[in-house]
């Protein structure tokens, strides 16, 4: 009697924020066939593989897009400071709204 095989497909995706309204999407999908008694083990292996490859791709993307010149570094710092200021302002506004709702 031939062993029953099952096709397993696993995928993993992750988004990273690369700007105020921009994201970069990373995706990996892999499939294999496994004997019925190996499905759980093979599924976990594929899941780990997909996550590792996405993480590797993200690290490579970030490294390739790091600011390299003083002008690029200054622009990133300026943007980060602006973003931090906006984030803090939004947080304060949310807290004020909560207080107003509770009163």
N, C-alpha and C positions, 0 to 999 in steps of 0.2 A: 504494500500500500504506500503510495507516494505521500510525503508530508505536505500538509496544506501550507501554502505561503500566502502572506498578506503584504500588500503594498502599503508602505507607511510614508506619509509626506508630512514634514514639519516645516514651519516657517517662523520667521521672527522679523519684526520691523521696529524701528525706533526713529523718532524725530529729535533733532536738536535745533535749538533756536540759534540763528546766525545773524539776526538783526531784529529791529523793532517789530516788523511784520513778516519776517522771513524765517522759514525753517528749511532744513535739509533732511530729506527722508532717506533712510538706509534700510535695505530689505535683503533677506537671504531665505531661500527655500531649498530644501534637499529632500530626496526621496530614496528609498531602498525597499527591498523585499526581505522579509524575515519569516522564519518558521513561526508557527502559531505560538510556540512556547518562548520565543525570543522577542515578541512584539514590544513588551514594556521596556526591556533593556535597549533595544535598537531605537525606540522612540526617544528615550532619554539621551542616547548618544547623538541622534540627529538634532535634538533641541540644543544640546551643549554646543555642537558644531555651528549651528546657525547663529546662536548668541555670540560665540567667539568671533565669527567672521564679521558680524555687524560691528562689534566693538572694535575690531582691527580696522575696519573701513572708516569708522568715525575717527579713530586716533590718527590715521593717515590723512584724512581730510583736514582735521584740525591742524596738524603739523604743516601740511602744505599751504594752509591759508593763514598762518600766523603772520602778524605784522613784522616786517623785517627792517624797514627803513625808519629813521627817526620821525619822518612825517607820518608814516602809517601808524607808528606807535602812539604818537600824539593824537591822531584822529580817533583811535580806539579808546584812549584814555578820556578824551573829550566826550565821546558817545557814552562810555560807561558812567561817567559822572552825571551826564544828563539823564540817563536811564535811572540811575540810583535816585536822583532828585525826584523824578516823576513817580517812581515806585513808592518812595517815602510819602509823597503828597497823597497818592491814592490810598495808602494805608491809613493815614490820618483821616482822610475823608470817610473811609469805611468805619473807623472807630467812632467818629462823630455821628454818623448815621445810626449806628447801633445805640449810642447813648440817647439820641433823639427818639428812637423807636421805643426805648424802655421808659421814657419819661412821659 
